[in-house]
Amino acid sequence: MAIIEDIDPVKADFRNFLYLVWKHLNLPDPTPIQYDIAHYLQHAPKRCVIEAFRGVGKSWITSAFVCWLLLRDPQTKILVVSASKGRSDDFSSFTKRLIADMPELQHLIPKDGQRDSMVAFDVAPALNSHAPSVKSLGITGQLTGSRADVIIADDIEVANNSLTQMLRDKLSQSIKEFDALLTTKPEARIIYLGTPQTEMSVYNSLPERGYEVRIWTARFPNPSQIEKYMGRVAPYITDALDRDPALAGKTSDPKRFTDIDLMEREASYGRSGFALQFMMDTSLSDADRYPLKLIDLLIFDIDRDVAPVKLTWAGSPEYTIPTLPSVGFIGDRYQRPMFSSKEFTDFQGSVMSIDPSGRGADETGYAVVKMLNGMLYCPVASGFKGGYDDETLKSLALVAKNQKVNLIIIESNFGDGMFTKLFTPWLAKVGYTCTTIEERSVGQKERRIIDTLEPVLNQHRLVVSENVAKEDLKTEDPRYQLMFQLTRITKDRGSLVKDDRLDALAIAVKYWVEQMDKDTSTSLDEYKTRMLEEELERFADTVFGHSDHSLTWANA
C-alpha cells in the first residue's frame, strides 16, 4: 500500500482527492481550513472529535472522505451515523452520486447482486461479507448488529435531540454503542464531526472516554477566549495567531465568511447561539452568567379564581417533577411545593401583559400573573405568531376574559399605541371590560428582565402552572419557548434571539413587585404612626395619669 501511495498522490493524501471532488462539483478550491480538516481526518488518532463552525462543509468533506477510504481499500467497512434517517439518506445519496459520477470512482459502482440501497451499499471490488461497504443510519436507528472498521458520527447532535437533559442523556447512551460495533483491526477508528447545539453538548464528555478534540472557530479567538478551549483549538488557528495577534476577532476562513457575514450571523443567532455554533464555545464562565433557573420556580396546578393561603418551596430531589422535561442546564429541574395549605382564598388581583410583535419573525408574547399574599401565580403564558391580525387580537381578548384579569398592560415600544387602539375593541366584542394601560420600557432589555425576575425567583415567589411548562415544550423552535428564554438569558445585549414570551412575563411580574413595594411603604408609614400614637399615650399616662385618645393630635 505504501508503494502505491507514493506513486499515486490522490491515494496518498486526502487533500488531493478533496481538491478533485470540489472541482467535479464545480466548487471553488477548498479553503485552507477545509484542507486542514481533511489533513486531520486522515491523520487523527483512533478516537477523535472534529468540531467546526456551521457552513464549513463538514458533511461534504465527510462524504469525500468515505469515497477516499474506499478508493484506497475497497474492503473497508464504514458506518456513518447521522442525527436522523433523513440526514443519513442525504449522506448516502450524495456519496453514491460521487461514486457514480466521478471517473476516479466509477470502478466502485456496485455490481448486480451486491447491496445497493440508501441504507447500505457495497462497492464492486468488495468481497462477500455480512457488513456492507457503507451503511448509513440515524442515531435512533437499529445500531445493534452492525460492524465497521470506521464509524463516522456526522452531526449526531442537533437541537431536537439535545434540548433537555433527558434527551442529552439518551443521546449519550446511544453513542456508547459505537465501541461495541468497531472491529478489532489496527486501523479501526471512530470519528465525530459536529457543531455543539447546547452549552451541555454531548461532545464535551467525549474526552473523558479517550477522544481527542480538535476545534476550528469561525473567528480567531482572543487570548481570554483561547483559555476556554483547554488546548483543543486547531494549530492552524493558534499558529496564525502567534504569527499575527492582530487577527483576533477576525474571520478565520475569509473565503467562506467575511467579517461582515459573521457579524450578520451573530445578530441573527444571538451572542450565545453564535458562540455555540460558530465559535464552539460551550463554556459557562460562572453561575451568574445564566442567573434564572427553573429549579427556583414552583410548579403547581393553578385555579382561575383561588390559590392556597401558603405554598412552601424545597429544592430537595424528592420534590422534583421527573415527568416534566427540563430545558435548563445540567442539574436544573422543576420542583413541586413541599407544602400546600388546605385553605384557599381568592386572588388579590390579576394582571395580563402583552408584548406586541415588533418586526420580522417576532411573536406577540403574553402572560397572566395573579397575586396572593406576596406570591405570584402564572396560569398562562405563551405567544402568537401574528401581531396585529384579528385572530391574534381576538385570542388575546379571550385569554383576558377567561382569566378574569383586572388590568392589561401593553408594551408600547413599537407602533406608538396602535396595538392598544386595535385591541381594545376586541375586549368589547368578546364581552369583557377591564382597564388597559400602556407601558414604555426603557434601558437595556436583558438587564431589565433579569433585574425584575431574579429576586422573585431567588425568593421562590413565582408559581407557574404545570400546563404552561408542558405547552411550552410543544413549541418546535426552542428559541420561542418561554423556559428556554428564561434559562438562556444573560446580561449581555442580544443574548437572546427571541425574548417575547419572557419579556411579557417580566412586565407582569414587575407590576406586582412595584405594587408590593408600595404596599410595604404604606404599611411602614402606618406602623410608624401607630408606634407614635402608643408612645404619646404612654407619655400622657405618665404625666397626667390618664390618656384622652380623643384629644391627641394623631387622632385629630
C-alpha positions in Angstrom: 0.0 0.0 0.0 2.8 2.4 0.9 4.4 1.9 -2.6 1.0 2.6 -4.3 0.5 5.7 -2.2 4.0 7.0 -3.1 3.1 6.7 -6.7 -0.5 7.9 -6.5 -0.7 11.3 -4.8 -4.5 11.1 -4.8 -4.4 8.0 -2.6 -1.5 9.2 -0.5 -3.1 12.5 0.6 -6.8 13.0 1.1 -6.4 16.7 0.4 -5.5 16.0 -3.2 -8.7 13.8 -3.5 -10.7 16.6 -1.9 -9.5 19.0 -4.5 -10.7 16.7 -7.3 -14.1 16.3 -5.6 -14.5 20.1 -5.3 -13.6 20.5 -9.0 -16.0 17.8 -10.0 -18.8 19.7 -8.1 -17.8 23.0 -9.8 -16.9 24.4 -6.4 -14.1 26.9 -5.7 -10.9 25.3 -4.4 -11.1 24.0 -0.9 -10.3 26.7 1.7 -7.3 26.5 4.0 -9.5 25.4 6.9 -11.2 22.7 4.7 -7.7 21.4 3.8 -6.7 21.4 7.4 -9.8 19.5 8.4 -9.1 17.0 5.6 -5.5 16.6 6.8 -6.7 15.9 10.4 -9.3 13.4 9.2 -6.5 11.4 7.6 -4.0 11.5 10.4 -6.1 11.9 13.5 -5.9 9.3 16.3 -8.2 6.3 16.6 -10.8 8.2 18.5 -11.3 11.9 17.6 -13.8 14.7 17.5 -13.8 17.4 14.8 -15.8 20.5 15.9 -16.1 23.2 13.2 -18.4 26.1 12.6 -21.6 25.9 10.6 -21.2 26.2 6.9 -17.6 25.0 6.7 -18.8 21.9 4.7 -18.2 19.1 7.3 -20.7 16.7 5.8 -19.4 17.2 2.2 -15.9 16.6 3.4 -17.1 13.5 5.2 -18.7 12.1 2.1 -15.5 12.7 0.1 -13.5 11.1 2.9 -15.7 7.9 2.8 -15.1 7.7 -1.0 -11.4 8.2 -0.5 -11.2 5.4 2.1 -12.9 3.0 -0.3 -10.6 4.2 -3.2 -7.6 3.2 -1.1 -9.0 0.0 0.2 -12.3 -1.4 -1.2 -12.5 -3.9 1.7 -13.0 -1.2 4.3 -16.4 -1.3 6.1 -17.8 2.1 7.0 -20.7 3.1 9.2 -22.0 6.6 9.0 -24.4 7.7 11.8 -26.4 11.0 11.5 -28.9 12.7 13.7 -31.9 11.4 11.7 -32.8 9.0 9.0 -33.4 11.9 6.6 -29.8 13.2 7.2 -28.4 9.7 6.7 -30.3 9.2 3.5 -29.0 12.5 2.2 -25.5 11.4 3.0 -25.9 8.1 1.2 -27.4 9.8 -1.8 -24.5 12.2 -2.1 -21.8 9.6 -1.6 -23.4 7.2 -4.2 -23.7 10.1 -6.6 -19.9 10.9 -6.2 -19.1 7.2 -6.9 -21.4 7.1 -10.0 -20.2 10.4 -11.5 -16.5 10.8 -10.8 -14.3 8.9 -13.3 -11.8 8.1 -10.5 -14.5 6.2 -8.6 -16.7 4.6 -11.2 -14.9 1.2 -10.8 -16.5 1.2 -7.3 -20.1 1.2 -8.6 -22.0 -1.8 -7.1 -22.4 -4.8 -9.4 -25.5 -6.8 -9.9 -26.2 -8.9 -6.9 -24.4 -6.6 -4.5 -26.2 -4.4 -1.9 -27.3 -1.1 -3.5 -29.7 0.9 -1.3 -29.9 4.1 0.6 -29.3 2.4 3.9 -26.4 0.2 2.7 -24.4 -0.5 -0.4 -21.3 -2.4 -1.5 -18.5 -1.3 -3.8 -17.7 -3.6 -6.7 -14.3 -4.9 -5.6 -15.7 -5.7 -2.1 -15.6 -9.4 -1.1 -18.8 -11.1 0.2 -19.4 -10.0 3.8 -22.1 -9.6 6.4 -21.3 -5.9 6.6 -21.8 -3.7 3.6 -19.1 -1.4 2.4 -21.1 1.7 3.5 -24.0 1.7 5.9 -25.8 4.9 7.0 -28.2 5.2 9.9 -29.9 7.7 12.1 -28.7 7.8 15.7 -32.1 6.4 16.8 -31.9 3.6 14.2 -31.0 0.0 14.7 -27.3 0.2 15.5 -27.1 -3.2 17.2 -25.7 -5.9 14.9 -23.7 -3.5 12.7 -19.9 -3.9 12.4 -17.5 -1.4 10.9 -13.8 -0.6 10.5 -14.6 3.2 10.5 -17.5 4.8 12.3 -18.3 8.3 11.4 -20.7 10.2 13.6 -21.7 13.1 11.3 -23.6 15.9 13.2 -25.4 13.5 15.6 -26.2 16.3 17.9 -29.0 18.7 16.8 -31.4 20.9 18.6 -34.2 18.3 18.6 -32.2 15.6 20.4 -30.2 17.8 22.8 -32.6 20.4 24.1 -33.3 18.7 27.5 -31.1 16.8 29.9 -33.2 13.7 29.4 -32.6 13.9 25.6 -28.9 14.5 26.1 -28.7 11.5 28.4 -30.4 9.4 25.8 -28.1 10.6 23.1 -25.0 10.0 25.3 -26.2 6.4 25.9 -26.8 5.8 22.2 -23.2 6.7 21.2 -21.7 4.4 23.8 -22.8 1.6 21.4 -20.1 2.6 18.9 -17.3 0.9 20.8 -19.2 -2.4 20.5 -19.6 -2.0 16.8 -16.0 -1.3 16.0 -13.8 -4.1 14.5 -10.5 -5.0 16.1 -8.4 -4.0 13.1 -5.4 -1.8 13.9 -6.7 0.9 11.6 -10.3 0.9 13.1 -11.4 4.4 14.1 -14.3 6.4 15.5 -14.6 9.9 14.2 -17.1 12.6 15.3 -17.8 15.6 13.2 -20.2 18.2 14.5 -21.2 21.6 15.9 -22.3 22.0 19.6 -26.0 22.7 19.9 -26.1 23.4 23.7 -23.8 24.5 26.4 -24.0 21.0 27.8 -23.0 19.4 24.5 -22.5 15.7 24.4 -19.2 16.4 22.7 -17.9 17.8 26.0 -18.0 14.4 27.6 -16.0 12.6 24.9 -12.5 13.5 26.1 -13.3 11.5 29.3 -13.8 8.5 27.1 -10.3 8.9 25.4 -11.2 11.1 22.5 -9.0 13.9 21.1 -10.9 17.0 20.3 -9.9 19.5 17.5 -11.7 22.8 17.1 -11.9 25.2 14.2 -13.6 28.5 15.1 -15.2 30.9 12.6 -13.2 33.8 14.1 -9.7 33.8 15.5 -10.3 33.8 19.3 -8.7 36.4 21.5 -6.3 35.3 24.3 -9.0 35.2 27.0 -11.2 33.0 24.8 -8.3 30.7 23.9 -8.1 29.6 27.6 -11.7 28.3 27.5 -10.9 25.7 24.8 -8.3 23.9 27.0 -5.8 23.4 24.3 -8.2 22.0 21.7 -8.1 24.8 19.1 -6.6 23.6 15.8 -2.9 24.5 15.4 -3.9 26.2 12.2 -5.8 28.8 14.2 -3.3 29.2 17.1 -0.2 29.3 14.9 -1.8 32.0 12.8 -2.5 34.0 16.0 1.1 33.5 17.2 2.3 35.0 13.9 -0.1 37.9 13.9 -2.0 38.6 17.2 -4.0 41.3 15.4 -6.0 38.5 13.7 -8.0 38.0 17.0 -11.7 38.7 16.3 -11.4 38.4 12.5 -12.7 35.7 10.3 -10.6 32.6 10.2 -11.9 31.5 6.8 -12.5 34.6 4.7 -13.2 32.5 1.6 -16.3 31.1 3.4 -17.4 34.1 5.6 -16.3 37.7 5.6 -16.2 39.7 8.8 -19.5 41.3 7.8 -21.0 37.9 7.1 -20.1 36.8 10.6 -21.5 40.0 12.1 -24.8 39.4 10.4 -24.9 35.8 11.6 -24.1 36.9 15.1 -27.0 39.3 15.0 -29.3 36.6 13.7 -28.2 33.8 16.1 -27.7 36.0 19.2 -24.4 36.0 21.1 -24.9 32.8 22.9 -26.1 31.0 19.8 -23.2 32.4 17.7 -20.8 31.4 20.5 -22.0 27.8 20.2 -22.4 27.2 16.5 -19.6 29.4 15.1 -17.1 29.6 18.0 -17.8 26.2 19.5 -17.7 27.9 22.9 -19.7 25.7 25.4 -18.0 27.2 28.5 -20.1 28.5 31.3 -17.9 31.2 32.9 -19.8 31.2 36.2 -23.3 30.5 37.6 -24.2 34.2 37.4 -23.9 34.2 33.6 -27.3 32.5 33.5 -29.0 33.7 36.6 -32.6 32.5 36.0 -33.1 28.8 36.8 -36.1 26.5 36.6 -35.4 25.0 40.0 -36.3 28.3 41.6 -39.9 28.1 40.2 -42.8 26.4 42.0 -44.8 24.2 39.7 -48.4 23.9 40.7 -51.9 23.5 39.1 -53.3 27.0 39.3 -57.0 27.6 39.7 -58.6 30.6 37.9 -60.1 32.2 41.0 -58.4 30.9 44.2 -55.0 29.7 45.5 -53.6 28.2 48.7 -53.1 30.6 51.5 -49.5 29.3 51.7 -47.1 27.4 49.5 -43.6 26.3 50.5 -40.7 25.6 48.2 -38.0 23.0 48.7 -35.1 22.1 46.4 -34.5 18.6 47.5 -34.8 15.8 44.9 -38.0 14.2 46.3 -39.9 17.3 45.2 -38.6 17.2 41.6 -41.2 16.5 38.9 -39.5 13.7 36.8 -42.2 13.6 34.2 -41.6 17.3 33.2 -38.5 17.6 30.9 -36.2 20.4 31.8 -34.7 22.7 29.0 -32.3 24.1 31.6 -28.7 23.2 32.1 -27.4 20.1 33.9 -29.0 19.8 37.3 -31.7 22.3 36.6 -35.2 20.9 37.1 -38.8 21.7 38.0 -39.9 21.5 41.7 -43.4 21.0 43.1 -44.2 22.6 46.5 -43.1 20.9 49.7 -46.2 22.2 51.4 -49.6 23.5 50.3 -52.1 24.7 52.8 -55.6 23.3 52.6 -57.1 26.7 52.9 -57.8 28.5 49.6 -58.7 32.1 49.1 -59.4 34.5 46.2 -56.5 36.1 44.4 -55.9 39.7 45.3 -55.6 40.7 41.7 -54.9 39.5 38.1 -52.8 41.2 35.5 -52.2 40.4 31.9 -49.2 41.7 30.0 -48.8 41.8 26.2 -45.5 42.3 24.3 -46.7 43.0 20.7 -44.8 41.6 17.8 -42.3 44.3 16.7 -41.0 43.1 13.4 -40.0 40.1 11.3 -40.4 36.8 13.0 -41.2 38.2 16.4 -44.1 36.7 18.4 -46.8 38.6 20.3 -45.9 37.3 23.8 -48.4 37.4 26.7 -48.6 36.3 30.3 -51.1 36.4 33.1 -49.8 36.8 36.6 -52.0 36.8 39.7 -51.1 37.7 43.3 -51.9 36.4 46.7 -50.1 37.1 49.9 -46.9 38.1 48.2 -46.8 35.0 45.9 -47.2 35.5 42.2 -49.1 32.9 40.1 -48.7 32.5 36.3 -51.6 30.3 35.0 -51.0 31.1 31.3 -48.0 32.4 29.3 -47.3 31.8 25.6 -47.2 33.7 22.3 -48.9 34.1 18.9 -47.1 34.3 15.6 -49.3 37.1 14.5 -49.1 40.7 15.6 -52.0 43.0 14.7 -54.3 40.5 12.9 -57.8 39.9 14.1 -57.2 36.3 15.1 -54.4 37.3 17.4 -56.3 40.2 18.9 -59.4 38.0 19.5 -57.4 35.2 21.1 -55.7 37.7 23.5 -59.1 39.2 24.4 -60.4 35.7 25.2 -57.4 35.0 27.4 -58.1 38.2 29.4 -61.8 37.2 29.7 -61.2 33.6 30.7 -58.6 34.6 33.3 -60.7 37.4 34.7 -57.9 39.9 34.6 -58.3 43.3 36.2 -55.7 45.1 34.3 -54.0 44.7 30.9 -50.5 46.2 30.4 -49.4 46.6 26.8 -45.8 47.4 25.9 -45.9 50.4 23.6 -42.3 50.5 22.3 -43.5 49.7 18.8 -46.4 51.1 17.0 -47.0 54.2 19.1 -50.1 52.9 20.7 -51.6 51.4 17.5 -51.8 47.9 19.1 -53.9 49.2 22.0 -56.3 51.0 19.7 -56.8 47.9 17.7 -57.0 45.6 20.7 -59.4 47.5 22.9 -62.5 47.0 20.7 -61.9 43.2 20.8 -62.4 43.2 24.5 -65.9 44.6 23.9 -66.6 42.1 21.1 -65.9 39.2 23.5 -68.0 40.8 26.2 -65.3 41.8 28.7 -64.3 45.1 30.2 -61.2 45.9 32.2 -58.6 48.7 32.4 -55.9 48.8 29.7 -52.7 50.8 30.1 -49.6 51.2 28.0 -46.0 50.9 29.3 -42.9 52.0 27.5 -39.8 50.0 28.6 -36.5 51.9 29.0 -32.9 50.7 29.4 -31.3 47.5 28.2 -33.9 44.8 27.9 -31.8 41.9 29.1 -30.8 43.7 32.3 -34.3 44.9 32.9 -35.8 41.4 32.6 -33.1 39.8 34.9 -33.3 42.6 37.5 -37.1 42.0 37.6 -37.2 38.2 37.7 -34.1 37.2 39.5 -35.1 38.5 43.0 -38.5 37.0 42.7 -37.1 33.6 41.6 -34.4 33.6 44.3 -37.2 34.1 46.9 -39.2 31.3 45.2 -42.3 33.6 44.9 -43.2 32.8 41.3 -45.6 29.9 40.8 -46.1 28.6 37.3 -48.8 26.2 36.1 -47.6 22.8 35.0 -49.6 23.2 31.9 -47.5 26.3 30.9 -44.4 24.2 31.0 -46.0 21.3 29.1 -47.4 23.5 26.4 -44.2 25.4 26.1 -42.3 22.2 25.1 -44.7 21.8 22.2 -43.2 24.9 20.5 -41.0 23.4 17.9 -38.3 26.1 17.7 -36.8 26.3 21.2 -35.8 29.9 20.7 -39.5 30.8 21.1 -40.0 28.7 24.3 -40.6 30.7 27.5 -38.5 28.3 29.6 -35.7 28.2 27.1 -35.6 32.0 27.0 -35.7 32.1 30.8 -32.7 29.8 31.2 -30.6 31.3 28.4 -30.8 35.0 29.0 -27.7 36.8 30.2 -27.0 40.5 30.9 -25.2 40.6 27.5 -27.0 42.7 25.0 -28.5 40.4 22.3 -28.0 37.2 24.3 -31.4 36.0 23.1 -32.6 36.0 19.5 -36.2 35.8 20.7 -37.4 37.1 24.1 -41.1 38.0 23.5 -42.6 35.5 26.0 -40.0 36.2 28.7 -40.4 39.9 28.3 -44.2 39.6 28.7 -43.7 37.6 31.9 -41.3 40.2 33.2 -43.7 43.1 32.6 -46.5 41.4 34.6 -44.1 40.4 37.4 -42.7 43.9 37.5 -46.2 45.4 38.0 -46.8 43.2 41.1 -43.3 43.9 42.5 -43.9 47.6 42.3 -47.4 47.2 43.9 -46.0 45.2 46.7 -43.2 47.8 47.3 -45.9 50.5 47.5 -47.9 48.3 50.0 -44.8 47.8 52.0 -44.1 51.5 52.1 -47.7 52.2 53.1 -47.6 49.6 55.8 -44.3 51.0 57.2 -45.9 54.5 57.4 -48.9 53.1 59.2 -46.6 51.2 61.6 -44.7 54.4 62.4 -47.9 56.3 63.0 -49.2 53.6 65.3 -46.0 53.5 67.3 -46.0 57.2 67.7 -49.6 57.1 69.0 -48.8 54.4 71.5 -45.8 56.4 72.7 -47.9 59.6 73.2 -50.5 57.5 75.1 -47.7 56.3 77.4 -46.4 59.8 77.9 -49.9 61.1 78.8 -50.5 58.3 81.3 -47.2 59.0 82.9 -47.5 62.9 83.1 -51.3 63.3 83.5 -52.3 59.9 84.9 -54.6 59.3 82.0 -54.8 59.4 78.2 -57.6 61.1 76.4 -57.4 59.4 73.0 -59.9 61.9 71.5 -57.6 64.8 72.3 -54.4 63.5 70.8 -53.2 65.3 67.7 -52.6 62.0 66.0 -56.3 61.2 66.2 -57.5 64.7 65.3 
